[in-house]
């Protein structure tokens, strides 16, 4: 028989992750695993029993190979011909947290539960 987790039994912890010299994809894979709660003994795919994640030193994150200059992020404005592109070296100057948020969002399964758990990623800037 499968043990089901109840809402009162869910305990969300806070996990601090240092992003210095971390590879974007590997860090995003670990964060998405923790956000879903797959690192816990009582994992339920239909419940939000994951932990909160705080990432520090996000501006010192790294890519492998030539992805830092060659990779493109696409978005669309909704108007005809409104596709916009940007690269990680331009994005890290303006919004360094956006690189990791996009990677984590794309590693989560689609649906309302993924949107609810994606807001559990926080970042800390040290100026």
C-alpha positions in Angstrom: 0.0 0.0 0.0 1.3 3.5 -0.9 1.7 5.8 2.1 0.0 9.2 1.4 1.2 12.3 3.0 -1.2 14.6 4.7 -1.1 18.4 4.5 -0.5 18.7 8.3 2.6 16.4 8.0 4.3 18.6 5.4 7.3 20.4 6.8 9.1 22.8 4.5 12.7 23.6 5.3 15.0 26.3 4.0 18.1 25.2 2.1 21.0 27.6 1.4 22.9 26.9 -1.8 26.1 28.7 -2.9 26.1 29.4 -6.6 29.8 30.4 -6.9 31.6 28.4 -9.6 28.5 26.1 -10.0 27.4 24.9 -13.5 24.0 26.3 -14.3 22.4 23.0 -15.5 23.7 20.9 -12.6 22.7 23.5 -10.0 19.2 23.8 -11.6 18.8 20.0 -11.6 19.5 19.9 -7.9 17.3 22.8 -7.1 14.3 21.4 -9.0 14.8 18.1 -7.2 14.6 19.8 -3.8 11.7 22.0 -4.9 9.6 19.0 -5.8 10.5 17.2 -2.6 12.1 14.2 -4.3 15.0 14.2 -1.8 12.6 13.4 1.1 11.5 9.9 2.1 7.8 10.8 1.7 7.5 12.0 -1.9 4.1 12.5 -3.4 3.9 13.8 -7.0 0.5 15.4 -6.3 1.6 17.4 -3.2 3.9 20.4 -2.7 6.2 19.0 0.0 9.4 20.5 -1.3 11.7 22.9 0.5 12.5 26.5 0.0 15.9 27.2 -1.7 18.0 30.3 -1.2 20.8 30.8 -3.7 23.8 33.1 -3.0 26.6 34.3 -5.3 24.3 33.8 -8.3 26.3 36.3 -10.4 29.4 34.0 -10.3 27.6 31.1 -12.0 29.3 29.3 -14.9 28.4 27.6 -18.1 30.3 24.7 -19.7 31.8 25.0 -23.2 31.0 28.1 -25.3 27.4 28.4 -24.0 28.2 31.7 -22.2 28.6 33.4 -25.6 26.7 31.1 -28.0 23.5 30.2 -26.1 20.4 32.2 -26.9 17.3 32.8 -24.8 14.1 33.4 -26.8 10.9 35.2 -25.8 8.0 36.5 -27.7 6.1 39.8 -27.2 2.9 38.4 -28.6 2.9 40.7 -31.6 3.7 39.5 -35.1 7.5 39.4 -35.6 8.0 40.1 -31.9 10.6 37.5 -31.1 13.4 38.8 -28.8 16.7 37.1 -28.2 19.4 37.6 -25.5 22.5 35.7 -24.5 23.8 34.8 -21.0 26.6 37.3 -21.1 24.1 40.2 -21.6 21.6 38.7 -19.1 24.1 38.2 -16.3 24.8 41.9 -16.3 21.2 43.0 -16.0 19.4 40.1 -14.2 21.8 37.3 -13.1 19.0 35.5 -11.2 17.0 35.2 -14.4 19.4 32.6 -15.9 18.9 30.2 -13.0 15.2 30.8 -12.7 14.7 29.9 -16.4 16.8 26.8 -16.1 14.8 25.6 -13.0 11.5 26.5 -14.6 12.3 24.4 -17.6 13.4 21.4 -15.5 10.1 21.3 -13.6 7.1 19.4 -14.9 4.4 21.5 -16.5 1.2 22.3 -14.6 -0.2 24.3 -11.8 1.9 22.5 -9.1 5.1 23.5 -10.9 4.1 27.1 -11.0 3.3 27.0 -7.3 6.7 25.5 -6.4 8.7 27.7 -8.8 8.2 30.7 -6.5 10.1 28.9 -3.7 13.5 29.9 -5.2 14.9 33.0 -3.6 18.2 34.7 -4.3 20.5 36.9 -2.2 22.6 39.6 -3.8 25.8 40.5 -2.0 26.9 43.9 -3.2 
